[in-house]
Amino acid sequence: MQHSNTFQRRLGELLRTNRLAILLEIVAVFLPVYLGLVISDRLGSDHIPLGGDLALKGAPVGYLGLIISLVALWGTAKLRGAGWADVGLALSASWFRTVLMGLAVALAVLGAVVLVINPVINALPNFEPRDMSAFSILTGNLPNLIINLVAIWFTTAFLEELLWRGYLINRLIDLVGKRTKLTWVIAVTGSAVVFGLVHSYQGPVGILKVGAVGLVLGLSYLAVGRNRWPLIIAHALFDSLDFVSHYFGG
């Protein structure tokens, strides 16, 4: 038992201070979710049947990859002695203020998409719309819309913000080893790149657009004092708007 505790302490110290160990941890956390999405895309599986016309957006293999990634995150965080506050999940002193910040972040993201991101992408040569076929289960199907809205509020928004903003940005800072303004910008940009690549099932344009949204979210994460709750609220709000748009055929 003593040898086991000593090994865990040494491993935890490596994950806190050794750059190679930090890099390997990041790969271990993100590789499962990435492979799960890639395999799902290759299999043509983009939803989970719930019976009848009901279906949940996403695929079993993709969710399995996400679960493995979360287990890896939890296990390595425990070894490092990290807690919820280390990924921006400390309890808010004022939830009213947190909700207001979430609304502000949502407006910032929507403004960036409408005023900057979409015009730039539409101006690209050989522009092709991103592949949004995975959202076809929502079109004109109110029960599916409701089920998937509930799902994104309690799963997607929370988990994506946990992985890409709360976890990855902070671990990239640890990887660089210095907490300067420049390294925060580098970490936010790196997180946005990974965020875009994981959405490769939406095609090249999807990677660009999701990556750009990830950049805005990352900068917002810094702007709200590295508090992840406003980003969770914002993420759920603009995903809900996107789902409603697909329901109406948008």
C-alpha positions as CSV (number, residue, x, y, z in Angstrom):
1,M,0.0,0.0,0.0
2,Q,2.8,2.4,0.9
3,H,4.5,1.7,-2.5
4,S,1.2,2.4,-4.2
5,N,0.8,5.7,-2.4
6,T,4.3,6.7,-3.2
7,F,3.8,5.9,-6.9
8,Q,0.6,8.0,-7.0
9,R,2.3,10.9,-5.3
10,R,5.1,10.8,-7.8
11,L,2.7,10.5,-10.7
12,G,0.7,13.4,-9.4
13,E,3.8,15.5,-9.1
14,L,4.8,14.7,-12.7
15,L,1.3,15.6,-14.0
16,R,1.6,19.0,-12.2
17,T,5.1,19.9,-13.3
18,N,6.5,17.8,-16.1
19,R,5.6,19.1,-19.6
20,L,5.7,15.7,-21.3
21,A,3.4,14.2,-18.7
22,I,1.0,17.2,-19.1
23,L,1.0,16.7,-22.9
24,L,0.4,13.0,-22.6
25,E,-2.4,13.7,-20.1
26,I,-4.1,16.1,-22.6
27,V,-3.8,13.5,-25.4
28,A,-5.2,10.8,-23.1
29,V,-8.2,13.0,-22.2
30,F,-9.1,14.1,-25.8
31,L,-8.1,11.2,-27.9
32,P,-11.2,9.0,-26.9
33,V,-13.8,11.7,-27.6
34,Y,-12.1,12.5,-30.9
35,L,-11.9,8.9,-32.1
36,G,-15.5,8.3,-31.0
37,L,-16.7,11.1,-33.2
38,V,-14.5,10.1,-36.1
39,I,-15.6,6.4,-35.9
40,S,-19.3,7.5,-35.6
41,D,-18.9,9.7,-38.7
42,R,-17.3,6.8,-40.7
43,L,-20.1,4.5,-39.6
44,G,-22.7,7.0,-40.6
45,S,-24.2,7.0,-37.1
46,D,-25.4,10.4,-36.0
47,H,-28.2,9.7,-33.6
48,I,-29.5,7.2,-31.0
49,P,-33.0,5.8,-31.7
50,L,-35.3,6.0,-28.7
51,G,-38.3,4.3,-30.3
52,G,-40.7,5.4,-33.0
53,D,-39.7,8.7,-34.5
54,L,-37.8,9.7,-31.3
55,A,-34.0,10.0,-31.5
56,L,-31.2,11.7,-29.6
57,K,-28.6,13.6,-31.6
58,G,-25.2,11.9,-31.3
59,A,-24.0,8.3,-31.6
60,P,-23.3,5.5,-29.1
61,V,-19.6,5.3,-30.1
62,G,-19.3,9.1,-29.7
63,Y,-20.9,9.1,-26.3
64,L,-18.7,6.2,-25.3
65,G,-15.6,8.2,-26.3
66,L,-16.9,11.1,-24.3
67,I,-17.4,9.0,-21.2
68,I,-13.9,7.6,-21.5
69,S,-12.5,11.1,-21.9
70,L,-14.3,12.3,-18.7
71,V,-13.0,9.3,-16.8
72,A,-9.5,10.1,-17.9
73,L,-10.0,13.8,-16.9
74,W,-11.4,12.8,-13.5
75,G,-8.6,10.3,-12.8
76,T,-5.7,12.6,-13.8
77,A,-7.3,15.6,-11.9
78,K,-7.6,13.4,-8.8
79,L,-3.9,12.5,-9.1
80,R,-3.0,16.1,-9.4
81,G,-5.1,17.1,-6.5
82,A,-7.2,19.4,-8.7
83,G,-10.8,20.3,-7.7
84,W,-13.9,21.8,-9.3
85,A,-12.6,25.4,-8.7
86,D,-9.6,24.6,-10.9
87,V,-11.8,24.2,-13.9
88,G,-14.0,27.2,-13.2
89,L,-16.8,25.5,-11.3
90,A,-16.6,27.2,-8.0
91,L,-20.1,28.0,-6.6
92,S,-21.2,31.4,-7.6
93,A,-21.6,34.2,-5.0
94,S,-24.5,35.7,-7.1
95,W,-26.3,33.4,-9.5
96,F,-28.3,36.4,-10.8
97,R,-25.1,38.1,-11.9
98,T,-23.9,34.8,-13.3
99,V,-27.0,34.5,-15.5
100,L,-26.6,38.0,-16.7
101,M,-23.0,37.3,-17.6
102,G,-24.2,34.2,-19.4
103,L,-26.7,36.3,-21.5
104,A,-23.9,38.7,-22.3
105,V,-21.6,35.9,-23.5
106,A,-24.4,34.4,-25.6
107,L,-25.0,37.8,-27.2
108,A,-21.3,38.2,-27.8
109,V,-21.1,34.8,-29.5
110,L,-24.2,35.4,-31.7
111,G,-22.9,38.9,-32.6
112,A,-19.5,37.4,-33.6
113,V,-21.2,34.7,-35.7
114,V,-23.6,37.1,-37.5
115,L,-21.3,40.1,-38.0
116,V,-17.9,38.4,-38.4
117,I,-17.7,34.7,-38.7
118,N,-20.5,34.0,-41.2
119,P,-19.5,36.9,-43.6
120,V,-15.8,35.7,-43.6
121,I,-16.7,32.1,-44.2
122,N,-19.2,33.0,-46.9
123,A,-16.5,35.0,-48.7
124,L,-14.2,32.0,-48.9
125,P,-13.5,30.7,-52.4
126,N,-15.3,27.4,-53.2
127,F,-17.5,27.9,-50.2
128,E,-19.6,24.9,-49.3
129,P,-22.1,25.0,-46.4
130,R,-21.1,22.8,-43.5
131,D,-22.6,19.4,-43.3
132,M,-25.5,19.6,-40.9
133,S,-27.2,16.4,-41.8
134,A,-26.9,15.2,-38.2
135,F,-29.5,17.7,-37.3
136,S,-32.1,16.4,-39.7
137,I,-33.9,14.5,-36.9
138,L,-35.0,17.9,-35.5
139,T,-36.7,19.2,-38.7
140,G,-40.5,19.5,-38.1
141,N,-40.3,17.0,-35.2
142,L,-41.4,18.8,-31.9
143,P,-40.9,15.8,-29.6
144,N,-37.3,15.4,-30.9
145,L,-36.7,19.1,-30.5
146,I,-37.8,19.0,-26.9
147,I,-35.8,15.9,-26.0
148,N,-32.7,17.2,-27.6
149,L,-33.1,20.7,-26.0
150,V,-33.2,19.0,-22.6
151,A,-30.2,16.9,-23.5
152,I,-28.0,19.9,-24.5
153,W,-28.9,21.9,-21.4
154,F,-27.9,19.0,-19.1
155,T,-25.1,17.4,-21.1
156,T,-23.5,19.0,-24.1
157,A,-23.3,22.6,-22.8
158,F,-21.9,21.5,-19.5
159,L,-19.5,18.8,-20.8
160,E,-18.1,20.7,-23.7
161,E,-17.4,23.7,-21.5
162,L,-15.8,21.4,-19.0
163,L,-13.5,19.8,-21.5
164,W,-12.5,22.7,-23.8
165,R,-12.6,25.8,-21.7
166,G,-12.5,24.7,-18.1
167,Y,-9.9,21.9,-18.6
168,L,-8.0,22.4,-21.8
169,I,-7.2,26.1,-21.5
170,N,-5.8,25.6,-18.0
171,R,-3.8,22.6,-18.9
172,L,-2.3,24.3,-21.9
173,I,-1.2,27.1,-19.6
174,D,0.4,24.5,-17.3
175,L,2.1,23.0,-20.4
176,V,3.6,26.4,-21.3
177,G,4.6,27.0,-17.7
178,K,4.0,30.7,-17.5
179,R,0.8,32.6,-16.8
180,T,1.3,35.7,-18.9
181,K,-1.2,37.4,-21.2
182,L,0.5,35.9,-24.2
183,T,0.3,32.4,-22.9
184,W,-3.4,32.8,-22.1
185,V,-4.0,33.9,-25.7
186,I,-2.0,30.9,-27.0
187,A,-4.0,28.5,-24.7
188,V,-7.3,30.0,-25.8
189,T,-6.3,29.7,-29.4
190,G,-5.1,26.1,-29.0
191,S,-8.3,25.2,-27.3
192,A,-10.3,26.7,-30.1
193,V,-8.3,24.7,-32.7
194,V,-9.0,21.4,-30.9
195,F,-12.6,22.4,-30.5
196,G,-12.9,22.9,-34.2
197,L,-11.1,19.7,-35.2
198,V,-13.4,17.6,-33.0
199,H,-16.3,18.8,-35.1
200,S,-14.7,17.6,-38.3
201,Y,-17.9,15.6,-39.1
202,Q,-19.4,19.0,-40.2
203,G,-16.7,19.3,-42.9
204,P,-14.0,21.9,-43.4
205,V,-16.3,24.9,-43.1
206,G,-17.7,23.4,-39.9
207,I,-14.2,23.1,-38.4
208,L,-13.6,26.8,-39.2
209,K,-16.9,28.0,-37.8
210,V,-16.9,25.9,-34.7
211,G,-13.2,26.8,-34.1
212,A,-14.0,30.5,-34.4
213,V,-16.9,30.1,-32.0
214,G,-14.6,28.3,-29.6
215,L,-12.2,31.2,-29.8
216,V,-14.9,33.7,-28.8
217,L,-16.0,31.4,-26.0
218,G,-12.4,31.1,-24.8
219,L,-11.9,34.9,-24.8
220,S,-15.2,35.2,-22.9
221,Y,-13.9,32.7,-20.4
222,L,-11.1,35.0,-19.6
223,A,-13.4,38.1,-19.6
224,V,-15.7,36.6,-16.9
225,G,-12.8,35.8,-14.6
226,R,-12.4,32.2,-15.7
227,N,-15.8,31.4,-14.3
228,R,-17.3,28.6,-16.4
229,W,-20.9,28.9,-15.4
230,P,-21.7,31.9,-17.6
231,L,-20.2,30.0,-20.6
232,I,-22.4,26.9,-19.8
233,I,-25.5,29.2,-19.8
234,A,-24.4,30.9,-23.0
235,H,-23.5,27.6,-24.7
236,A,-26.9,26.1,-23.9
237,L,-28.7,29.3,-25.1
238,F,-27.1,29.5,-28.5
239,D,-27.3,25.7,-29.1
240,S,-31.0,25.9,-28.2
241,L,-31.4,28.7,-30.8
242,D,-29.5,26.6,-33.3
243,F,-31.8,23.6,-32.6
244,V,-35.0,25.6,-33.0
245,S,-33.7,26.9,-36.3
246,H,-33.2,23.4,-37.5
247,Y,-36.7,22.5,-36.3
248,F,-38.0,25.1,-38.7
249,G,-35.8,23.9,-41.5
250,G,-33.0,26.5,-41.0
